[in-house]
Amino acid sequence: MRLNDTLETAFNDQITLELTASSVYRQLAIELDLLDLNGMAAWMRKQSQEEIEHAQKFIEHLDARDNRAQIGDIPKPDVKISQPIDAFRIALEHEETVSAAIRKLRKLADDEGDVDSRPLLDEFLVEQIEEEDTVRTIIGRLNIVGNEGSGVLRVDDELSSR
């Protein structure tokens, strides 16, 4: 069953938001590379790729329902960090924004009587809980080690094995 115009627009907004998050993660990877934290940078690059995969799932959902996926304007990421914890705070902020958008999209789908979107949106709601928890854990660990070099390098090394 085809999505109505309101839902099609909302799903396209979500696609754009996922691609925006990918862009932010990619810029955070660049910033972490500049700090010589290659493991954290690799973690951010994988997150960037994952956001592209999320956008693709929304694109496929629209396509399967005979709707038109349309990517909106993706703003240039304005990200600069001085320490690694800054990167993860920015990442958490974006994950929380994406989570709120998915909850809003789920409510809109329910309000519009679109039960066919529930499985996809519920999958994302569960994943967002995991994403936020992961980033909060990294922030917690970085808070523990502070700016202590060997501690930061240990977290960097652990994140490289993702």
C-alpha positions as CSV (number, residue, x, y, z in Angstrom):
1,M,0.0,0.0,0.0
2,R,1.3,3.4,-1.1
3,L,2.3,5.9,1.6
4,N,0.3,9.1,1.6
5,D,2.0,12.4,0.7
6,T,2.5,13.4,4.4
7,L,4.2,10.1,5.2
8,E,6.3,10.1,2.0
9,T,7.6,13.6,2.9
10,A,8.3,12.5,6.5
11,F,10.2,9.4,5.3
12,N,12.2,11.5,2.9
13,D,13.1,13.8,5.7
14,Q,14.3,10.8,7.7
15,I,16.5,9.7,4.7
16,T,18.0,13.2,4.6
17,L,18.6,13.2,8.4
18,E,20.4,9.8,8.2
19,L,22.6,11.1,5.4
20,T,23.3,14.2,7.4
21,A,24.3,12.1,10.4
22,S,26.6,10.1,8.0
23,S,28.2,13.4,7.0
24,V,28.7,14.5,10.6
25,Y,30.3,11.1,11.5
26,R,32.6,11.3,8.5
27,Q,33.7,14.8,9.6
28,L,34.3,13.6,13.1
29,A,36.5,10.8,11.7
30,I,38.5,13.5,9.9
31,E,38.8,15.5,13.2
32,L,40.0,12.4,15.1
33,D,42.5,11.5,12.4
34,L,43.9,15.0,12.9
35,L,44.4,14.1,16.6
36,D,46.2,10.9,15.5
37,L,43.4,8.8,17.1
38,N,43.0,6.3,14.2
39,G,40.9,3.8,16.1
40,M,38.3,6.4,17.1
41,A,38.4,7.7,13.5
42,A,37.8,4.2,12.2
43,W,34.9,3.8,14.6
44,M,33.4,7.1,13.3
45,R,33.9,6.0,9.7
46,K,32.0,2.8,10.4
47,Q,29.2,4.8,12.0
48,S,29.1,7.0,8.9
49,Q,28.7,3.9,6.7
50,E,26.0,2.6,9.0
51,E,24.0,5.8,8.6
52,I,24.1,5.4,4.9
53,E,22.8,1.9,5.3
54,H,19.9,3.2,7.4
55,A,19.1,5.8,4.8
56,Q,19.1,2.9,2.2
57,K,16.5,1.0,4.3
58,F,14.2,4.0,4.3
59,I,14.7,4.4,0.5
60,E,13.9,0.7,-0.1
61,H,10.8,1.0,2.1
62,L,9.5,3.9,0.0
63,D,10.4,2.1,-3.2
64,A,8.7,-1.1,-2.2
65,R,5.5,0.9,-1.5
66,D,5.6,2.7,-4.9
67,N,6.7,6.0,-3.4
68,R,9.5,8.3,-4.5
69,A,12.5,8.6,-2.3
70,Q,14.1,12.1,-2.5
71,I,17.2,13.2,-0.7
72,G,16.9,16.7,0.7
73,D,19.6,19.3,1.3
74,I,22.5,18.0,3.5
75,P,24.2,20.7,5.4
76,K,27.9,21.0,5.6
77,P,29.0,19.6,9.0
78,D,30.4,22.4,11.1
79,V,32.4,20.2,13.4
80,K,35.7,21.0,15.2
81,I,37.0,19.3,18.2
82,S,40.0,19.8,20.6
83,Q,39.7,16.5,22.4
84,P,38.2,13.1,21.6
85,I,35.3,13.4,24.1
86,D,34.0,16.3,22.1
87,A,33.6,14.1,19.1
88,F,31.5,11.6,21.1
89,R,29.4,14.3,22.6
90,I,28.6,15.5,19.1
91,A,27.9,11.9,18.1
92,L,25.5,11.4,21.0
93,E,23.7,14.7,20.2
94,H,23.1,13.4,16.6
95,E,22.0,10.0,17.8
96,E,19.5,11.6,20.1
97,T,18.2,13.8,17.3
98,V,17.8,10.7,15.0
99,S,16.0,8.8,17.8
100,A,13.6,11.7,18.4
101,A,12.9,11.9,14.6
102,I,12.2,8.1,14.4
103,R,9.9,8.3,17.4
104,K,8.1,11.2,15.7
105,L,7.9,9.3,12.4
106,R,6.5,6.2,14.2
107,K,3.8,8.4,15.9
108,L,2.9,10.0,12.5
109,A,2.7,6.6,10.9
110,D,0.3,5.4,13.7
111,D,-1.7,8.6,13.4
112,E,-2.0,8.1,9.7
113,G,-3.0,4.4,10.2
114,D,0.1,3.1,8.4
115,V,0.7,-0.2,10.2
116,D,2.9,-1.4,7.4
117,S,5.8,0.9,8.5
118,R,5.8,-0.4,12.1
119,P,8.3,-3.3,11.6
120,L,10.9,-1.0,10.0
121,L,10.4,1.8,12.5
122,D,10.4,-0.5,15.5
123,E,13.6,-2.0,14.3
124,F,15.1,1.5,14.2
125,L,13.8,2.4,17.7
126,V,15.5,-0.6,19.2
127,E,18.7,0.1,17.3
128,Q,18.7,3.8,18.5
129,I,18.6,2.7,22.1
130,E,21.7,0.5,21.4
131,E,23.4,3.4,19.5
132,E,22.9,5.9,22.3
133,D,24.0,3.4,24.9
134,T,27.2,2.6,23.1
135,V,28.1,6.3,22.6
136,R,27.3,7.1,26.3
137,T,29.5,4.2,27.4
138,I,32.4,5.6,25.3
139,I,31.8,9.1,26.8
140,G,31.8,7.5,30.2
141,R,35.1,5.8,29.6
142,L,36.7,9.0,28.2
143,N,35.4,10.8,31.3
144,I,37.2,8.3,33.5
145,V,40.6,8.6,31.6
146,G,40.3,12.3,31.1
147,N,43.2,13.7,29.0
148,E,45.6,11.0,30.3
149,G,47.4,9.9,27.2
150,S,47.7,6.2,27.8
151,G,44.0,5.9,28.8
152,V,42.9,7.8,25.7
153,L,45.2,5.6,23.6
154,R,43.7,2.5,25.2
155,V,40.1,3.6,24.3
156,D,41.4,4.4,20.8
157,D,42.8,0.9,20.4
158,E,39.6,-0.7,21.7
159,L,37.5,1.2,19.3
160,S,39.7,0.3,16.4
161,S,38.6,-3.4,16.8
162,R,34.9,-2.6,16.1
